[in-house]
């Protein structure tokens, strides 16, 4: 996949004793979710591959929504702002959608059973909420791609969503 991973996120081995112990003691989501309540990026990538295979077999639809903040050079979001962005995304999406953090300034969600227009509505409402509720000098941007409209494989969908984020920035 094209996602550039966060420095501190490592994908756990599927069958390690450590992963089994964590899952048994804290529930299965403890292994899949990070400290902000978002799924790990490796899990989102795995689910994207599964959804591509399922959609190819059954003609299902899904979309990929991305958000990022455009900051001035040298600026970054503080931990509270990142936490608030994660909280807003998690609250506004459905419980079965898969949402992850790429890095401190970028977030992505696999919006299941949603075509482009519906996913765009959701993505831009979340963008508006983040712009209002997260005080920063930057502006939030959103981009969406949909299967099969924007591509039939993961990298094409990811690149299209991020290209549309750039288009959103040019329109602002």
C-alpha positions, 0 to 999 in steps of 0.5 A: 500500500502507499500509506507512509507508516508512522514511525512508532507503529509496527505491525504485530505478528499474527500468531505471537504470544504477545498479541494473544496475551493482549487480546485475551486480557483486554479484548480483541480490539486492544490489538487492533486499536491505538491509544486514540481509539483508531484502528492501526494502519496495518489493519485498515490496509488489510480490511481494504484488501478484503473489501476489494476482494469482496466487492469484486465478487459481489458488486458491493460499493465502498469509499475511502475518505481522507482528512488532513490539516494544512499548516504553515511550515514549521507548525504541527498539531499538538497532542490535544488537537490530534486526540480531538480529531480522532474523537470527532472522526470516530464519533461521526462514522458508523461503528463498522467503518474502519478509521485510522491515523496515518500520521499526526496530520492525516487520517483515513477511513474505509466507509463501507456500503457508501458510494461517492456522494454519500461518503463525500457528504460524511467526509465534508461534514466531519471536515467542517466539524474539525475546522470549527471544534479544533482550534489551530492556524491550519485548515482541514481538508478532505478527499474521497474516492470510491470503488469502482468509480475511481479504481479497482485496486487499493493504490489507485483509490488511495492516490485518488483520495489524496489527490482530491485532498489537494484539489480541496486545498486549491478550492479553499 
